[in-house]
């Protein structure tokens, strides 16, 4: 079982106490990743609606949040259920096999965990200094080589290498600090 980080756990606990600021904080931190997650299943046209239903259900069911679990895992489980609801409500005679294939398995927990982890990483990346964050995002999210990054940013290759090294080291420190704060 994953141990929740203190920030996640605090959001869930505050939500359970009906703290509207916690809902806002959760939305700001997780909405972009939840939107990407549900878009994979329901498509971009319905993803925004599923996102809104997800956060409505988070607010409505906040008293059921267990502080012993990761808030992001709980959130993505709700998002998963709302996406499945939309897929079930469609009246199409043909089901998109690719959309269903990702939902197959136990109950989608692996996919939920992957997206929860991605949300945590994106949260940590957002805390990097801008020059390091840009290089890390281009390398890992845009899958560019260091040479391509240097050309796009119009900086020497050595600068890109140094920023990447410092950025990944700092990213590890941020992730470890968040993990340590939960204990």
C-alpha positions as CSV (number, residue, x, y, z in Angstrom):
1,X,0.0,0.0,0.0
2,X,1.3,3.4,-0.9
3,X,1.7,5.9,1.9
4,X,0.0,9.2,1.1
5,X,2.1,12.3,1.1
6,X,1.3,14.9,3.7
7,X,0.0,17.4,1.2
8,X,-2.4,14.9,-0.4
9,X,-3.6,13.7,2.9
10,X,-4.1,17.2,4.2
11,X,-6.3,18.0,1.1
12,X,-8.4,15.0,1.7
13,X,-8.8,15.7,5.5
14,X,-9.7,19.3,4.8
15,X,-12.2,18.3,2.2
16,X,-13.8,15.9,4.7
17,X,-14.2,18.9,7.0
18,X,-16.0,20.7,4.1
19,X,-13.2,23.2,3.5
20,X,-13.9,24.8,0.2
21,X,-10.3,26.0,-0.2
22,X,-9.2,22.4,-0.2
23,X,-11.5,21.7,-3.1
24,X,-10.0,24.6,-5.0
25,X,-6.5,23.4,-4.1
26,X,-7.3,19.9,-5.3
27,X,-8.8,21.2,-8.5
28,X,-5.8,23.4,-9.2
29,X,-3.3,20.6,-8.5
30,X,-5.1,17.7,-10.2
31,X,-7.6,19.0,-12.8
32,X,-5.2,19.0,-15.8
33,X,-4.1,15.5,-15.2
34,X,-7.6,14.2,-14.4
35,X,-8.8,15.8,-17.6
36,X,-6.0,14.1,-19.6
37,X,-6.9,10.8,-17.9
38,X,-10.6,10.9,-18.6
39,X,-10.0,12.2,-22.2
40,X,-8.4,8.9,-23.0
41,X,-11.7,7.2,-22.3
42,X,-14.5,9.5,-23.3
43,X,-12.7,11.8,-25.7
44,X,-12.2,15.6,-25.5
45,X,-15.8,16.5,-26.1
46,X,-17.1,14.9,-22.9
47,X,-13.9,15.0,-20.8
48,X,-14.6,18.4,-19.3
49,X,-18.1,17.3,-18.2
50,X,-16.6,14.1,-16.6
51,X,-14.0,16.3,-14.9
52,X,-16.7,18.5,-13.4
53,X,-18.7,15.5,-12.3
54,X,-15.6,14.0,-10.7
55,X,-14.9,17.1,-8.6
56,X,-18.6,17.4,-7.7
57,X,-18.5,13.8,-6.5
58,X,-15.2,14.5,-4.6
59,X,-16.9,17.3,-2.8
60,X,-20.1,15.4,-2.2
61,X,-18.4,12.3,-1.0
62,X,-15.4,13.9,0.9
63,X,-16.6,12.5,4.2
64,X,-15.8,9.0,2.8
65,X,-12.1,9.9,2.1
66,X,-9.8,7.6,4.1
67,X,-6.7,9.6,5.3
68,X,-4.7,6.3,5.2
69,X,-4.9,6.3,1.4
70,X,-3.5,8.5,-1.3
71,X,-5.8,11.4,-2.1
72,X,-4.8,11.2,-5.7
73,X,-5.6,7.5,-5.9
74,X,-9.1,8.2,-4.4
75,X,-9.6,11.1,-6.8
76,X,-8.6,9.1,-9.9
77,X,-10.8,6.2,-8.8
78,X,-13.8,8.6,-8.8
79,X,-12.7,9.9,-12.2
80,X,-12.4,6.4,-13.5
81,X,-16.0,5.6,-12.4
82,X,-17.4,8.7,-13.9
83,X,-15.6,7.9,-17.3
84,X,-17.1,4.4,-17.2
85,X,-20.5,5.8,-16.5
86,X,-20.2,8.0,-19.6
87,X,-19.1,5.0,-21.7
88,X,-22.0,2.9,-20.4
89,X,-24.5,5.6,-21.2
90,X,-23.5,5.8,-24.8
91,X,-26.0,4.2,-27.1
92,X,-23.5,3.1,-29.8
93,X,-23.9,-0.4,-31.1
94,X,-20.1,-0.5,-31.6
95,X,-17.8,-0.1,-28.6
96,X,-14.4,1.5,-29.1
97,X,-12.0,-1.4,-28.3
98,X,-9.1,0.8,-27.5
99,X,-11.1,2.8,-24.9
100,X,-12.3,-0.4,-23.2
101,X,-8.9,-2.2,-23.4
102,X,-7.3,0.4,-21.1
103,X,-10.2,-0.1,-18.6
104,X,-9.8,-3.9,-18.6
105,X,-8.2,-5.7,-15.8
106,X,-9.2,-5.8,-12.1
107,X,-10.9,-2.4,-12.1
108,X,-8.5,0.0,-13.6
109,X,-6.3,0.4,-10.5
110,X,-3.0,0.2,-12.4
111,X,-4.1,3.0,-14.7
112,X,-5.3,5.0,-11.8
113,X,-2.1,4.6,-9.9
114,X,-0.1,5.6,-13.0
115,X,-2.1,8.8,-13.4
116,X,-1.9,9.5,-9.7
117,X,1.9,9.1,-9.9
118,X,2.0,11.3,-12.9
119,X,0.1,14.0,-11.1
120,X,2.6,13.9,-8.2
121,X,5.5,14.2,-10.6
122,X,3.9,17.1,-12.5
123,X,3.3,18.8,-9.2
124,X,6.9,18.4,-8.2
125,X,8.1,19.5,-11.7
126,X,6.1,22.7,-11.3
127,X,8.2,23.5,-8.2
128,X,11.5,23.5,-10.2
129,X,13.1,26.8,-11.1
130,X,11.8,27.8,-14.6
131,X,15.1,27.2,-16.4
132,X,15.4,23.7,-15.0
133,X,11.7,22.9,-15.4
134,X,11.7,23.9,-19.1
135,X,14.6,21.5,-19.8
136,X,13.1,18.6,-17.8
137,X,9.7,19.1,-19.4
138,X,11.2,19.2,-22.9
139,X,13.3,16.1,-22.2
140,X,10.7,13.9,-20.5
141,X,7.3,15.1,-21.6
142,X,8.2,16.3,-25.2
143,X,10.9,13.5,-25.5
144,X,13.5,15.8,-27.0
145,X,17.2,15.1,-27.0
146,X,19.5,17.4,-25.2
147,X,20.9,18.6,-28.5
148,X,17.3,19.4,-29.7
149,X,16.6,21.2,-26.5
150,X,19.7,23.3,-26.9
151,X,18.7,24.3,-30.4
152,X,15.1,25.2,-29.4
153,X,16.3,27.2,-26.4
154,X,19.2,28.7,-28.3
155,X,21.6,27.8,-25.4
156,X,24.9,25.8,-25.4
157,X,24.5,22.0,-25.1
158,X,26.6,22.1,-21.8
159,X,24.0,24.5,-20.3
160,X,21.2,22.1,-21.2
161,X,23.1,19.2,-19.7
162,X,23.8,21.1,-16.5
163,X,20.1,22.2,-16.1
164,X,18.9,18.7,-16.8
165,X,21.3,17.3,-14.1
166,X,20.4,19.9,-11.5
167,X,16.7,19.7,-12.4
168,X,16.4,15.9,-12.1
169,X,18.5,16.0,-8.8
170,X,16.2,18.8,-7.4
171,X,13.1,16.9,-8.6
172,X,14.2,13.9,-6.7
173,X,14.8,16.0,-3.6
174,X,11.3,17.5,-3.9
175,X,9.7,14.1,-4.3
176,X,11.6,12.7,-1.4
177,X,10.7,15.7,0.8
178,X,7.0,15.3,-0.1
179,X,7.3,11.6,0.8
180,X,9.2,12.3,4.0
181,X,6.6,14.9,5.1
182,X,3.9,12.3,5.0
183,X,5.5,10.2,7.7
